[in-house]
């Protein structure tokens, strides 16, 4: 068939890295690495262990080299992605399990390491948290490198990438994305993956348009097919028509103009046309995120997810280690608020410390996690609270508890705070005695008693991701139920209104730190319902700030009232889309 007459096909994926790319496709389907399998006599054990140790050493040297190259090309923040890879190499549990497997099965070390690595990947793949689930890709990347060094074989053929091509592949690891020549790659499309993967972060840093989760793209696209990658709306367009090419040419110009306006808006206060000012804060995972948050215009930190400090170590971080991390963030933001959420560990985020393990749970998302874990392990909890309190001497630090289900848990948590304060006073250590203490509202029971909780809190922060899941009994990462995850569901709208009203009655602020806060389409609903502040990923701040500056709060309030009266989630969402479009029509 003549290429010009091929029908246009649109494949919906997930928008991962903004941008539009047009060019010929380069399709890569990676092969599985073929591993030898043979018996090892006890006398050969030392030789196998030595091979394993040498492969780990070689892999470390390779990762460090890649890290240094990325630091030079893209910067220190992007280079830190490979810290996670180095931590995998140093994971004593992974190494010990491999050696135990060797002693138990007497198979060659490649087979043992592959099996243990696959178990780790499978465990992370099951975690509900999107960020943590994507760490399976990091483990897979490291395991693949070690196996290649053990066997002397390689399966990656991305080095054959021709110039000016759109890469279409099943998946791409951080190592592979780091090795790509930016001058050759127009765009990236993968069959699998999510927008939080490290490979996607690399693509964004290199300003390469990317779409992930475009199911079976590798099976539908052939080498040298003409394609368009729409990294804004998550589309792969195969064999684009002349009309589509013309439309995307105009869209590309409009997007460039709009992005300039967004960057300018991030430097201005997030104030509506009717003069209502809102604070826009950043969600961060550690001190390394402070620079990007400030550059994006964040007026503080609305959510410091401290669990990542714990999940990246082989032993519990000491009070001093935690204090240093919290202090860096406090000092980076000065008088601006830094809300530090206590560890949301357990359940779907199990620890892997030596001598410390979690019992398997049939439903970990409803299990032993977050504040439940902390109240049972008070010494671990107090270590963290003392570290946070000490950091409060260096900035406007605030404490927030996750997974609070009712007043009893909140009171117990506050009691531990007072114990930590007393211990610091006994040590004559400086801290802010009037530190603000708040609660996440992410469980329906907490939402229902928000008026009572508000009497014992200095602020609320609504975690919409979990709140919506629990309210609607929907697993948002399950492809069979994800369509039922509707932020504009009447139950969600009414629950949010109830929480905001309870906070206002008590005279405390209520912020939103879930994904709804980062979506410009949904932001007017949140503000119209009564949100005081919004906290989001730094990359989302300019777009949200721009929208706020181009809308009236009075209009958002009317939009929210209609959503509260309505019965159809889709109608409410469509109204929000129209509201958004009406206020960004001048983006070109």
C-alpha positions in Angstrom: 0.0 0.0 0.0 1.2 3.5 -0.8 2.4 5.1 2.4 0.4 8.3 1.7 -2.8 6.3 1.6 -2.3 4.5 4.9 -5.2 5.4 7.3 -4.5 7.7 10.2 -4.6 5.9 13.5 -4.7 7.6 16.9 -3.4 5.7 19.9 -4.2 7.1 23.4 -1.4 6.8 26.0 -0.3 8.9 29.0 1.2 12.3 28.6 4.6 12.0 30.1 6.9 14.8 28.8 5.4 17.9 27.1 6.2 18.7 23.5 5.2 17.7 19.9 7.4 15.6 17.7 6.9 14.7 14.0 9.0 12.2 12.2 9.7 8.7 11.1 9.4 5.9 13.7 12.3 3.7 14.9 10.7 0.6 16.5 12.7 -1.3 19.0 11.5 -4.5 20.7 14.1 -5.6 23.3 14.8 -9.3 23.5 15.0 -11.1 26.8 18.6 -11.7 27.9 19.3 -15.4 27.4 20.9 -16.8 30.6 22.8 -20.0 31.0 21.6 -22.5 33.6 23.9 -25.1 35.0 24.8 -26.9 38.3 27.5 -25.6 40.6 29.5 -27.9 42.8 30.3 -26.8 46.3 33.9 -26.5 45.3 33.0 -23.9 42.7 31.0 -21.7 45.1 33.9 -19.3 45.8 34.4 -18.8 42.1 30.7 -18.0 41.6 30.7 -15.5 44.5 33.8 -13.9 43.1 32.1 -13.5 39.7 29.1 -12.0 41.4 31.2 -9.5 43.4 33.1 -8.5 40.3 29.9 -8.0 38.3 28.5 -5.8 41.1 31.7 -3.7 41.2 31.7 -3.3 37.4 28.1 -2.3 37.4 28.8 0.3 40.1 31.6 1.8 38.0 29.3 1.9 35.0 26.5 3.7 36.9 28.9 6.2 38.5 30.2 7.0 35.0 26.7 7.5 33.7 25.9 9.6 36.7 28.9 11.8 36.1 27.9 12.2 32.4 24.3 13.1 33.2 25.5 15.7 35.8 27.6 17.4 33.1 24.8 17.3 30.5 21.6 17.8 32.4 22.6 18.8 36.0 22.9 17.4 39.5 19.2 16.8 40.1 18.9 14.5 37.1 22.1 12.7 38.1 20.6 11.9 41.5 18.2 9.6 39.7 21.0 7.1 39.7 21.5 7.2 43.5 18.5 4.8 43.6 20.4 2.4 41.3 23.5 2.6 43.5 21.3 1.8 46.6 19.9 -1.3 44.8 23.5 -2.5 44.3 24.2 -2.0 48.0 21.0 -3.7 49.1 22.3 -6.4 51.5 19.0 -8.2 51.5 19.2 -8.6 47.7 22.8 -9.8 47.8 22.2 -12.1 50.8 19.1 -13.7 49.2 21.1 -14.4 46.0 23.8 -16.1 47.9 21.3 -18.1 49.9 19.7 -19.2 46.7 23.1 -20.2 45.4 23.7 -22.4 48.5 20.1 -23.9 48.3 19.8 -24.6 44.6 23.4 -25.0 43.5 22.6 -23.1 40.3 24.9 -20.7 38.6 24.9 -17.2 40.1 23.2 -15.6 37.0 20.1 -17.8 37.5 20.0 -17.1 41.3 20.4 -13.3 40.9 17.7 -13.2 38.1 15.2 -15.1 40.3 15.8 -12.9 43.3 15.7 -9.7 41.2 12.4 -10.8 39.6 10.9 -11.3 43.1 11.9 -7.8 44.1 10.5 -6.3 40.8 7.2 -8.3 41.3 6.9 -7.0 44.9 7.3 -3.3 43.8 5.0 -3.8 40.8 2.2 -4.7 43.3 2.6 -1.5 45.4 -0.3 0.9 45.0 1.8 4.1 45.2 2.6 5.1 41.7 6.0 6.5 42.6 7.1 3.5 44.5 5.7 1.1 41.8 7.9 2.8 39.2 11.0 2.0 41.3 10.5 -1.5 40.0 11.9 -0.1 36.7 15.1 1.0 38.6 15.5 -2.5 40.1 14.9 -4.1 36.7 17.5 -1.8 35.1 20.2 -2.6 37.7 19.5 -6.4 37.6 19.8 -6.2 33.8 23.1 -4.5 34.0 24.5 -7.0 36.5 23.3 -9.9 34.4 24.9 -8.4 31.3 28.2 -8.1 33.2 27.9 -11.7 34.4 27.3 -13.1 31.0 29.1 -10.6 28.8 26.0 -10.2 26.7 23.8 -7.2 25.8 20.2 -7.0 24.6 19.8 -3.3 24.2 20.0 -2.1 20.6 19.1 1.5 21.1 22.6 2.4 19.9 21.4 1.6 16.4 19.0 4.6 16.6 19.1 6.6 13.3 19.0 10.4 13.3 15.8 12.3 13.6 13.6 9.4 14.6 10.7 8.9 17.0 11.7 6.0 19.3 8.9 3.4 19.7 9.7 0.8 22.3 8.0 -1.5 24.9 9.8 0.2 27.8 12.9 2.3 28.4 15.1 2.2 31.4 16.8 5.2 33.0 20.2 3.9 31.7 18.9 3.6 28.2 17.3 7.1 28.3 20.6 8.5 29.6 22.5 6.9 26.8 20.2 8.4 24.1 21.7 11.0 21.8 19.4 14.0 22.2 20.3 15.2 18.7 18.9 11.9 17.2 15.7 11.5 19.2 12.6 13.5 18.3 10.2 11.8 20.7 9.7 8.7 22.8 6.7 6.4 23.0 6.5 3.3 25.2 3.9 0.5 25.5 4.2 0.6 29.3 5.2 2.9 32.1 3.9 5.9 33.9 4.6 9.6 34.2 6.6 9.1 37.4 9.2 6.8 36.0 12.8 7.9 36.2 13.2 7.4 32.4 10.3 9.9 31.9 12.0 12.3 34.2 15.1 12.0 32.1 13.0 12.7 29.0 11.5 15.8 30.5 14.9 17.1 31.4 16.1 16.5 27.9 12.9 18.2 26.6 12.0 15.2 24.5 8.2 14.8 23.9 7.2 11.5 25.4 4.0 9.3 25.7 3.9 6.2 27.9 1.4 3.5 28.3 0.5 3.5 24.6 -0.6 -0.1 24.6 0.8 -2.2 21.8 2.3 0.8 20.0 5.3 -1.5 19.0 2.8 -3.9 17.4 1.0 -1.3 15.4 3.9 1.0 14.2 6.4 -0.2 11.6 9.9 1.1 11.0 9.9 4.4 9.1 6.2 5.0 9.5 5.4 8.7 9.9 4.1 9.6 13.3 3.2 12.5 15.6 3.9 12.4 19.3 1.7 14.7 21.3 3.3 14.8 24.8 0.6 17.2 26.0 -2.5 15.1 25.5 -0.7 11.7 25.5 -1.4 10.8 21.9 0.6 8.8 19.2 -0.8 9.6 15.8 0.3 7.1 13.1 0.2 8.1 9.4 -1.1 11.7 10.2 -3.2 13.3 7.5 -2.5 16.7 5.9 -5.2 18.2 8.1 -3.7 16.7 11.2 -0.2 17.9 10.2 -1.5 21.5 9.7 -3.4 21.4 13.0 -0.3 20.3 14.9 1.9 22.8 13.2 -0.4 25.6 14.6 -0.7 23.9 17.9 3.1 23.8 18.3 3.3 27.5 17.8 0.5 28.1 20.3 2.1 25.9 22.9 5.4 27.7 22.7 3.6 31.0 23.2 1.6 29.6 26.1 4.7 28.2 27.8 6.3 31.6 27.8 3.2 33.0 29.5 3.2 30.2 32.1 6.8 30.9 33.0 6.0 34.6 33.4 3.0 33.9 35.5 5.0 31.7 37.9 6.9 34.9 38.9 3.6 36.7 39.8 1.3 36.2 42.8 -1.5 33.6 42.2 -4.2 36.2 42.5 -7.6 36.0 40.9 -9.1 38.8 38.8 -11.4 39.7 41.7 -8.3 40.1 43.9 -8.3 36.9 46.0 -4.7 35.7 46.6 -4.0 31.9 47.0 -0.8 30.3 48.2 0.7 27.7 45.8 3.0 25.3 47.5 5.2 22.3 46.4 5.1 18.6 47.1 8.6 17.3 47.6 10.4 14.1 48.5 13.7 15.5 49.8 16.1 18.5 50.0 17.1 17.9 46.4 13.7 19.0 45.2 13.9 22.5 46.8 15.7 24.2 43.8 13.1 23.1 41.2 10.3 24.1 43.6 11.6 27.6 44.1 12.3 28.1 40.4 8.7 27.1 39.7 7.4 29.8 42.0 6.5 27.7 45.1 5.7 29.8 48.2 6.7 27.0 50.5 6.3 23.2 50.9 2.8 21.9 51.4 3.9 18.2 51.6 7.3 16.9 52.4 6.9 13.1 51.9 9.4 11.9 54.5 9.0 8.2 53.9 11.5 8.3 51.0 14.2 9.1 53.5 13.4 5.8 55.2 12.8 3.7 52.1 16.2 4.5 50.6 18.3 3.2 53.5 19.2 -0.2 54.8 18.8 0.9 58.4 16.6 3.4 60.2 17.9 7.0 59.6 19.1 8.4 62.8 17.5 11.5 64.4 20.6 13.5 63.3 20.3 12.3 59.6 16.7 13.2 59.5 17.3 16.6 61.2 19.9 17.5 58.6 17.5 16.8 55.7 14.6 18.7 57.3 16.8 21.6 58.2 18.0 22.0 54.6 14.4 22.3 53.4 13.5 24.7 56.2 16.5 26.9 55.5 15.8 26.8 51.7 12.3 28.4 52.3 13.1 30.7 55.2 9.9 32.2 56.6 7.7 30.3 54.1 5.8 27.3 55.4 7.4 23.8 55.2 4.8 21.1 56.1 6.5 17.9 57.0 4.3 14.8 56.9 5.4 12.1 59.3 6.3 8.8 57.7 3.6 7.1 55.7 5.3 3.7 56.0 4.0 0.2 56.2 1.3 -1.7 54.3 2.1 -1.0 50.6 5.4 0.8 51.5 7.2 -1.9 53.6 10.6 -1.3 55.2 13.6 -3.4 54.2 15.8 -2.8 57.2 17.9 -5.6 58.5 16.2 -7.3 61.4 12.9 -5.4 60.7 10.1 -6.9 58.6 6.4 -6.4 58.0 4.0 -9.4 58.0 2.2 -9.8 54.7 -1.3 -8.3 54.6 -4.2 -9.3 52.4 -5.2 -5.7 52.0 -2.2 -3.5 52.9 -3.8 -0.3 51.7 -6.2 -0.6 54.6 -3.7 -2.2 56.9 -0.8 -1.4 59.3 0.6 1.8 57.9 1.3 5.5 58.5 0.1 6.8 61.8 -0.9 3.2 62.9 2.7 2.1 62.4 4.0 5.2 64.2 1.8 4.9 67.3 2.9 1.2 67.7 6.6 2.1 67.1 6.8 5.2 69.3 10.6 5.4 69.6 10.9 5.4 65.8 8.1 8.0 65.7 9.8 10.2 68.4 13.1 10.1 66.6 11.4 11.7 63.6 9.4 14.1 65.7 12.5 15.3 67.5 14.3 15.8 64.2 11.3 17.8 62.8 11.1 19.9 66.0 14.9 20.7 65.9 14.5 21.8 62.3 11.7 24.1 63.3 14.4 26.4 64.8 15.6 27.1 61.3 12.3 28.0 59.5 8.5 27.9 59.4 8.3 24.1 59.9 4.9 22.4 60.5 4.0 18.8 61.4 1.3 16.8 59.6 0.0 13.4 60.4 -1.1 11.0 57.6 -3.9 8.4 57.7 -5.8 9.9 60.7 -9.1 8.2 61.0 -10.5 10.0 64.0 -10.0 12.1 67.2 -8.4 9.3 69.3 -5.5 8.8 66.8 -4.9 12.5 66.5 -4.8 13.0 70.3 -2.4 10.1 70.7 -0.1 11.5 68.0 -0.1 14.9 69.6 0.8 13.3 72.9 3.9 11.9 71.3 4.8 15.3 70.0 4.6 16.7 73.6 6.8 13.8 74.7 9.4 14.7 72.0 9.3 18.3 73.1 9.9 17.4 76.7 12.9 15.3 75.7 14.4 18.2 73.7 13.9 20.6 76.6 15.7 18.1 78.9 18.5 18.1 76.3 18.4 21.9 76.2 17.9 21.8 72.4 16.2 24.7 70.6 12.9 24.3 68.8 9.7 26.2 68.1 7.5 25.4 71.0 4.5 26.8 69.1 5.0 24.6 66.0 1.8 24.1 64.1 0.4 20.6 64.0 -2.1 19.5 61.4 -3.8 16.4 59.9 -4.2 14.8 56.5 -7.8 14.3 55.7 -7.8 11.3 53.4 -10.1 8.8 55.1 -13.9 9.1 54.9 -14.2 8.8 58.7 -11.9 11.8 59.2 -13.9 13.8 56.6 -17.1 13.0 58.4 -15.7 14.2 61.8 -13.7 17.1 60.3 -15.5 19.6 62.6 -14.3 17.7 65.6 -10.7 17.2 64.2 -10.6 20.9 63.4 -10.8 21.8 67.1 -7.5 19.9 67.7 -5.7 20.9 64.5 -3.8 24.0 63.3 -4.5 23.2 59.7 -5.9 20.5 57.3 -4.4 19.1 54.2 -6.7 17.0 52.0 -5.1 14.0 50.2 -7.6 13.7 47.4 -5.9 10.6 45.9 -6.8 8.3 48.8 -9.9 10.2 49.8 -11.5 9.6 46.4 -10.4 5.9 46.3 -11.9 5.2 49.7 -15.1 7.2 49.1 -15.7 5.4 45.8 -14.2 2.1 46.6 -12.1 2.3 43.5 -8.5 1.2 42.9 -7.3 3.9 40.5 -4.4 1.8 39.2 -6.6 -1.2 38.3 -7.3 -0.9 34.6 -10.7 -2.5 35.1 -11.9 0.0 37.7 -9.8 3.1 37.0 -12.6 4.6 34.9 -14.7 4.7 38.1 -12.2 7.1 39.7 -14.1 10.3 39.3 -12.9 13.5 41.2 -16.1 15.2 40.2 -18.4 12.6 41.6 -21.1 14.2 43.7 -19.9 12.3 46.8 -16.4 13.8 46.3 -17.7 17.3 45.8 -20.0 17.2 48.9 -17.3 15.7 51.0 -14.7 18.3 50.1 -17.2 21.1 50.8 -17.9 19.6 54.2 -14.2 19.6 55.0 -13.6 23.1 53.8 -16.6 24.4 55.8 -15.4 22.6 59.0 -12.0 24.2 58.6 -13.5 27.7 58.0 -15.8 27.3 61.0 -12.8 26.5 63.2 -10.7 29.3 61.8 -8.0 27.0 60.3 -6.6 26.7 56.8 -7.5 23.8 54.5 -5.1 23.0 51.7 -5.2 20.3 49.0 -2.1 18.3 48.3 -3.5 15.5 46.1 -3.5 15.2 42.3 -6.6 17.4 42.0 -4.5 20.4 43.1 -2.2 20.0 40.2 -4.9 19.8 37.5 -5.8 23.3 36.2 -9.2 21.9 35.0 -10.1 20.9 38.6 -8.5 23.8 40.5 -11.4 26.2 40.0 -13.7 23.6 41.6 -11.4 23.3 44.6 -11.1 27.0 45.1 -14.8 27.5 44.6 -15.6 24.8 47.2 -13.4 26.7 49.7 -9.7 25.6 49.5 -7.3 28.1 51.0 -4.0 26.7 49.5 -2.9 24.2 46.9 0.2 22.0 47.0 1.5 20.2 43.9 4.5 18.9 42.0 6.8 21.8 41.1 6.2 21.3 37.4 2.5 21.9 37.8 2.8 25.3 39.5 3.1 27.6 36.5 0.0 26.3 34.8 -2.1 26.5 38.0 -0.8 30.0 38.7 -1.6 31.1 35.2 -5.2 29.9 35.4 -5.8 31.5 38.8 -4.6 34.8 37.4 -7.1 34.6 34.6 -10.2 33.7 36.5 -12.6 35.2 39.1 -13.2 33.4 42.3 -16.9 34.4 42.1 -17.1 32.4 38.8 -15.3 29.4 40.4 -17.8 29.5 43.3 -20.7 29.4 40.9 -19.1 26.4 39.1 -18.7 24.6 42.4 -22.3 25.3 43.4 -23.5 23.7 40.2 -21.3 20.7 40.7 -22.7 20.3 44.3 -26.3 20.3 42.9 -25.5 18.0 40.0 -25.8 14.2 39.9 -23.6 13.4 36.8 -19.8 13.4 37.4 -19.1 13.7 33.7 -21.3 16.7 33.3 -19.5 18.4 36.2 -16.1 17.5 34.7 -17.2 18.8 31.2 -18.3 22.1 32.8 -14.9 22.4 34.5 -13.2 21.8 31.1 -15.3 24.5 29.5 -14.5 26.9 32.4 -10.8 26.2 31.9 -10.9 26.6 28.1 -12.8 29.9 28.3 -9.9 31.3 30.4 -7.0 30.1 28.4 -8.3 30.9 24.9 -5.7 33.6 24.6 -2.8 31.2 25.1 -1.8 31.4 21.4 
